[in-house]
């Protein structure tokens, strides 16, 4: 009898909390839509606002990672993020979807981007594109924010679509290659150290690898990595965004500003 009473109390508390969360998210959605209706910018105006805003920041991420946590993918909003990353002079943006849906529907993202920008300066996939500054210890610390470039002189942005399968396959392939090399005698066991594994598992091509993400943004109700690149996030700064749906220009600039104020000590 006592167990039943406690179960009913817990169920009622859970129901009230769920209702409160729904009301909260609905209110946030209404406020965002209202603000968005008040401030609508053209594509060129958005780019100018970003260029002006980032000049105030001490640093910018060269590689931004967007982690989609238990959300339906909004290709239109992801396309906006790509355009804003181009304007912010980033080298790479990666989108991680642990369900693999985004990677399977890559062409939908292509189409959404082309509707907004006919000839976007974008490189899809792990191509040897690298515009950021790399520190001597191998860790990147973003691109300079005071770059005074013309509005039309865009650097190519690399776009990566990541999924758990891709990460596991890369780890499996690297491990298999190491085992086969040791077995054939072309690789000594003593030469396998932390630096060796870092080179074997890094993104991009062997000649010009993609730098680890300096900033990763969770998009969803929960702060969860969902298996996102565990060997590439040692010095990554994580920030939370309630949802990537209807993400505004203000949201994007706010994330960059928060990252700019973060002090990275690299374990010191």
C-alpha positions in Angstrom: 0.0 0.0 0.0 2.8 2.4 1.0 4.7 1.6 -2.2 1.6 2.4 -4.3 1.2 5.8 -2.6 4.9 6.7 -3.2 4.6 5.6 -6.8 1.6 7.8 -7.3 3.4 10.8 -5.8 6.4 10.3 -8.0 4.2 9.9 -11.1 2.4 13.1 -10.2 5.7 15.0 -9.6 7.0 13.7 -12.9 3.9 14.8 -14.7 4.0 18.3 -13.2 7.7 18.7 -14.1 7.0 17.5 -17.7 4.2 20.0 -18.0 6.4 22.8 -16.6 9.1 21.9 -19.1 6.6 22.0 -22.0 5.3 25.4 -21.0 8.8 26.7 -20.6 9.9 25.5 -24.0 6.7 26.8 -25.6 7.3 30.3 -24.0 10.9 30.4 -25.2 9.7 29.4 -28.7 7.1 32.3 -28.7 9.7 34.8 -27.5 12.2 33.7 -30.1 9.7 33.9 -32.9 8.6 37.4 -31.7 12.2 38.7 -31.6 12.9 37.1 -34.9 9.9 38.8 -36.5 11.1 42.2 -35.1 14.6 41.9 -36.4 14.9 40.3 -39.8 18.1 40.9 -41.7 19.0 40.2 -45.3 21.8 37.8 -46.0 24.4 40.5 -46.7 23.3 42.4 -43.5 23.9 39.3 -41.5 27.4 38.9 -42.9 28.3 42.5 -42.1 27.0 42.2 -38.6 29.1 39.1 -38.0 32.2 40.8 -39.4 31.7 43.8 -37.2 31.0 41.7 -34.1 33.9 39.3 -34.3 36.4 42.2 -34.4 35.6 42.7 -30.7 36.6 39.2 -29.7 40.1 38.2 -28.6 39.9 34.9 -30.3 37.6 32.8 -32.5 37.4 29.0 -32.9 38.9 27.8 -36.2 36.9 24.6 -35.9 33.3 24.7 -34.5 31.5 21.5 -33.8 27.7 21.3 -33.5 26.4 18.3 -31.6 22.8 17.5 -32.2 21.3 15.8 -29.1 17.9 14.1 -29.6 16.5 16.7 -32.0 14.9 16.5 -35.3 17.4 18.0 -37.8 16.6 21.4 -39.2 18.6 21.6 -42.5 17.6 25.3 -43.0 19.1 26.3 -39.6 22.3 24.2 -40.2 22.7 26.0 -43.5 22.5 29.3 -41.7 25.2 28.2 -39.3 27.5 27.3 -42.3 27.0 30.8 -43.8 27.7 32.5 -40.4 30.8 30.4 -40.0 32.1 31.6 -43.4 31.4 35.2 -42.3 33.3 34.6 -39.0 36.4 33.4 -41.0 36.4 29.9 -39.5 38.3 27.1 -41.2 35.9 24.2 -40.4 32.5 23.4 -39.0 31.4 19.9 -38.2 27.9 18.6 -37.5 27.6 15.5 -35.3 24.4 13.5 -35.3 24.6 10.3 -33.3 21.6 8.8 -35.2 23.4 9.0 -38.6 20.4 10.6 -40.2 22.2 13.8 -41.2 25.0 11.9 -42.9 22.5 9.9 -44.9 20.6 13.0 -46.0 23.6 15.1 -46.8 22.0 16.3 -50.1 19.2 18.0 -48.1 21.8 20.1 -46.4 23.4 20.9 -49.7 20.1 22.0 -51.2 19.2 24.1 -48.1 22.6 25.9 -48.4 22.3 26.5 -52.2 18.9 28.1 -51.7 20.6 30.7 -49.5 23.9 31.1 -51.4 24.3 30.0 -55.0 28.0 29.6 -54.9 29.0 29.1 -51.3 32.8 28.9 -50.5 32.4 25.5 -49.0 34.5 22.3 -49.1 32.5 19.2 -48.2 34.3 16.3 -46.5 37.8 15.7 -45.1 39.8 17.8 -47.6 43.2 19.3 -46.7 41.8 22.7 -45.9 43.4 24.5 -43.0 43.3 28.2 -42.3 43.8 28.4 -38.5 46.8 29.0 -36.3 48.3 26.0 -34.6 50.2 26.3 -31.4 53.6 24.7 -31.0 52.3 21.9 -28.8 49.9 20.8 -31.6 46.8 22.3 -30.2 45.0 25.0 -32.2 43.7 28.2 -30.5 41.5 29.7 -33.2 42.0 32.1 -36.0 42.8 35.8 -35.4 39.6 37.8 -35.0 41.1 41.1 -36.2 41.5 39.9 -39.9 40.5 42.9 -42.0 39.2 41.2 -45.1 36.8 42.5 -47.8 33.2 41.3 -47.5 33.6 39.4 -50.7 37.0 37.8 -50.0 35.7 34.6 -48.4 38.0 31.8 -47.3 36.8 28.3 -48.1 35.0 26.7 -45.1 35.3 22.9 -44.6 32.1 21.2 -43.6 32.2 17.8 -42.0 29.2 15.5 -41.3 30.1 13.1 -38.5 28.4 10.1 -37.0 29.4 7.5 -34.4 30.0 4.9 -37.1 32.5 7.1 -38.8 34.5 7.5 -35.6 34.4 3.8 -34.8 35.5 2.9 -38.3 38.4 5.3 -38.2 39.5 3.9 -34.8 39.1 0.3 -36.1 41.0 1.1 -39.3 43.9 2.8 -37.4 44.1 -0.1 -34.9 44.1 -2.7 -37.7 46.8 -0.8 -39.6 49.0 -0.6 -36.5 48.6 -4.3 -35.8 49.4 -5.3 -39.3 52.5 -3.0 -39.4 53.8 -4.5 -36.1 53.2 -8.0 -37.4 55.0 -7.3 -40.7 57.9 -5.8 -38.9 57.6 -2.3 -40.5 56.6 -0.7 -37.2 58.3 -1.2 -33.8 56.2 -1.5 -30.7 58.4 1.0 -28.9 57.5 3.7 -31.4 53.8 3.5 -30.5 53.2 6.4 -28.1 50.7 9.2 -27.5 52.0 11.3 -30.5 51.8 8.3 -32.8 48.2 7.6 -31.9 47.3 11.3 -32.3 48.6 11.3 -35.8 46.8 8.0 -36.6 43.4 9.1 -35.3 43.3 12.8 -36.4 40.8 14.0 -38.9 41.5 15.0 -42.5 44.3 13.9 -44.8 47.8 12.8 -43.7 49.5 15.8 -45.2 47.1 18.4 -43.8 44.9 17.1 -41.0 41.8 18.9 -39.7 42.5 20.5 -36.3 40.6 19.4 -33.2 37.5 21.5 -32.5 38.1 24.4 -30.2 34.4 25.0 -29.5 31.6 22.4 -29.4 28.0 23.3 -28.9 25.4 20.9 -27.5 22.0 21.4 -29.2 19.1 19.9 -27.2 17.6 19.5 -23.8 20.5 17.4 -22.4 24.3 18.1 -22.2 25.5 14.9 -23.7 28.4 14.2 -26.1 26.6 11.1 -27.6 30.0 9.5 -28.4 31.4 12.6 -30.2 35.1 12.1 -31.1 36.4 11.2 -27.6 40.0 11.5 -28.8 39.7 14.9 -30.3 38.2 17.0 -27.5 40.9 17.2 -24.9 41.0 21.0 -25.0 37.6 21.7 -26.5 35.3 24.2 -24.8 31.7 23.0 -24.5 28.7 25.3 -24.5 25.0 24.5 -24.4 22.2 25.8 -26.8 18.6 24.8 -26.0 17.9 23.9 -29.6 19.4 24.5 -33.1 15.9 25.1 -34.4 15.3 28.8 -35.3 18.8 29.6 -34.1 19.2 33.4 -34.4 22.2 35.5 -35.4 22.3 36.8 -31.8 22.6 33.2 -30.5 25.5 32.5 -32.8 27.4 35.7 -31.9 26.7 35.1 -28.2 28.3 31.6 -28.4 31.4 33.1 -30.0 31.6 35.8 -27.4 31.4 33.3 -24.6 34.2 31.3 -26.2 36.3 34.4 -26.6 36.1 35.0 -22.9 37.2 31.5 -22.0 40.8 31.1 -20.8 42.3 27.8 -21.9 45.1 26.6 -19.6 45.9 23.4 -21.4 46.1 21.4 -18.1 48.3 24.0 -16.3 
